[in-house]
Amino acid sequence: MFYLIISIFREYLPIGGCNNMDEETLKLAYGEDSDLIKDKRIAAIQALSGIGACRLFADFQKRFSPDSQICIPVPTWSNHHNIWRDANVPQRTFHYLSSRIKRLEERNQRSKSGESQVCSYS
């Protein structure tokens, strides 16, 4: 269960965020019995905003997977392109919605090594 302890002496969470939220988010995304979680082969971080999260990931991607590229959907927010350009990560775009038949296009978008995809947020 997710608990947030509120203190009258602190207006914000600590810089690392709420540890319980990271743990519960991983369980939600990968399952409570995930070997990735049990073997501590996966981690989570928190960011102040969606744009902040994108920027953190772009820097992480460039540092730890320098030969990778990002796949950015069309349409997307215009600042997504700027984030990965500023991090010097090569970009490609793809159309995830076919205007003629209104369905998700899957061609060439299946998991390819060294590629990541920007997800939309609100």
N, C-alpha and C positions, 0 to 999 in steps of 0.2 A: 504494500500500500504506500502511496506517496504522501509524505507529510512535509509541510513547510512550517518551520518554527519561526514565529514572528517575535522579534525583540523590540522593546520600546527604546533601546539604545542604538539601534541600527536601522537606517532607512533602506539600505540596499543589501542584497545578498553579497557574500564574499566574492572576491575576484574570480574564483574557480566555479562560481555558481552553486547549485544545489546538488551534492553528490547523489542523493537519493533519486533525483530526477534522471541523471545519467543512467544509473543502474536499471531503473524501471523502464526507461525508453529502450534500452538494449533488449530487455526481456520482451517488450511489446513487439519490437521489430524482428527479433530472431528466435523467439520462443524461450520459455523458462528453462528448458532442458538443453539449450544450445551448447554444443561442444566448443564453439567459439568463445562463449562467455565462460564456461567452466575452465577452459585451458588458458584464459586471459589472453586470447589472440585478437581481441577486438576492443576498441575503446570508443568513448563518446566525449564530445566537448559541447559547451554551450556558447552561444554568441548573442550579442545584444539585439541583432536584427538579421533578417534574411540576407541583406546585402553584406553585412559583416560576416555572416557564415560563408557566403560565396567567396569573399576575399580571403578568409582563413583557408578555405579549401584550395583556392587557386595557388596560394603561396605554398601550401603543403604539397600539392601536386607537382609544382615546379621543382621543389627541393628534393622530394623523395621519389619522383617518377619523371625525371627531366625529359625523357623521350616520348612521353604520352601527349595526348591531345584531348581537347574537350569538344563534345558534340552539343551544340546549342540548338534548341528547337526554334522553328519559325511557326508562329510568332513567339516572341519573348520580350522581356523588358530590354530596352536599348542599353541600359547600363551593364547588363550581363556581358556583352561584348567587351566593354571597356575594362571590366574587372580582369578577365583573362588576358587581354592585350597587355595591361599594365604588369601582369605577373609573367609575361613572356611565355605564355602557354599557347601553342598553335590551336586554332579553332576550325571546326567545320560546322555546318548547319544542316539540318534536316527538317522536312515538313512532316509533322506527326499527324496532321489531319488532312485528309484528302478532300479538296473542295468539291469534287464531283460526286463522291459516294459517301462522304461523311464517316469515314472509318479510320482507325489507327493504321498507319502504314508501318509494316514490320520489316520491309526489305532493307538489308544492309544495316539494320539497327540492333541486331542481336549482339549479345555480349562479344566484343572484340577485345583482345588484350591491348592494354595501354590506352584505353579510351574511357572517359567518364562523361556523364550527361548532367546538364543543369536541370534541376527540378524547379517547377514554378511554386510560388508561395503567394500568400495574400497578406 
